[in-house]
């Protein structure tokens, strides 16, 4: 798969295989698959899952998302909103690329998705770290007691 990808990579100036593998687990793509379409699916799936986490913070409905959201400050919320908007842009752009698919359009979508992902990834990483820490009492804004109805 890596060799086949490198042929396409050179043709369309795509990101390095290792970068895609690190962030989007592309190594599970079979050689006989349409590599471009499968990479788009992998990118979509990963970014869509992060967008779901961000959305749950913006509109918390479960106890866990309420706990996590309660630890965030205004700066965090601004980062979440910006990352959410950009992640939804990426996922919709990837879906659009499949409506009238060509290898060239797919490659262009991959390049744009990776470029945009690299802009929001640091903020998402920071937010995920804060969410993790909300469960071990490291965040001072955490309520002492949760909601018990």
N, C-alpha and C positions, 0 to 999 in steps of 0.2 A: 504494500500500500504506500509506503514512504517513497519508493522509487517512482511509482505512478504519480503520486502527488507532486514530486519535484519537477516532473515534466510540465504539469499544469501550472505549477508555481512560477516557473521561468516564463511561460507563455503569457501569464496575466499579472506578473509581479505581485504574487500573493505573499502573505507572511510566511515566515519559516515554519516548517512542520512542528518543530519543538515548541514554538509559541502556541500554536493551535492545540497541540497535545496537552500542554501544561494547563491551559485554561478551559479547554472544551472536550477533552477526552476523545480526540479523533482517531486514536489508535485502534478503536474497536470497529472502525469502518472496514468492510470487506473489499477486497480488490476488485471484485466484479460489480460493485455498486457504482452508481453515478457519484463520483467523489464530490463534485461541487454541490450537488443537491444534499448529500449526506452531511457535509460540513455545515451547510446552512441549517439543517435540522438540529445538529449538535449545538451550534451557536444559539439558535432560537431557544432551544430547551433550557440551556443554562441561564441565559439572560432573562427568560420568562420566569424562571424559578426565583431569581433574585428580585425581579419586579414584584412578584407575589409577596415576598417578605416585606418589601418596602411598603406595598399597598396595605398590608396588615398593620403596619405601624401608623400609617396615615388615617386609617379607619379601623381602629382596634375593636374586635368583636368577641375575642376569646380572652380568658383570664391571662393566658401567657402573653398575648400581644398587648393587653392593657398594662401588665407589669412592665414589659419592655418599653412601651411608649412613655410610661410615667417617668422614666429615667432620662429622657432626652430633653435637651435645652433648645432654645430657638435656633441656634446655629446648626444643631443636628437636624432639626426639622427642615431647615432650608436646604441642607445637603440632601436629605431624603427626597424632598420634593423634586429637586433638580435631577437627581439620579433616576428617580422614578420616571419623570417625563422623558429623559433621554433613553432609558431602557425600553420604554413603550415605543418610542420612535424607532429604535433599532428593530424591535420585534415586528412592527408593522411594515417596515421597509423590507425585512427579510420575507415576510408573507407576500408582499407585493411582487418581489422578484420571481416568485413562483407562478404568478398569474400568466405571464407571457415568457416562460423560461427559455433562456439560451445560456450556454456555458459562459459567454462573455458577460451577460447581465448578472448571472450568478456570481461570477468572480468579482465584479464591481461591487455587488452587495456585500460579499465577504470582506473586501477591503474596507468599505465604509463602516461595516459593523465592528471590525477590529479596531479601527481608528477611534470610533466613538466609545467603544468598550474601554479602551485604554485611558480615556479621559475620565470616566466615572468609576473605574475599578478602585482607585485609592480611597475615594469617599465611601464606597460600599464596604471596603475592608475595615475602615475606621468605625462605621456604624455597626457592622457585625461584631466587632470587638466590644463595643459598648453594650450591645445586646447580651453577649456572653457574660460580661461582667455584672450585668443587672441581676444575675442569678447567684452570685457569690457574695453579695453585699458590698462590693467595692464602690458602687455608685451611691453618693450621699443623698440623691433625690428619691431613692427607693423608699416606698412606704414601709413603716414598721409592720403593719398588719395589712393583709389583703382584704378583699371584699368577701363577706360571708352572708350576704343577703339578710 
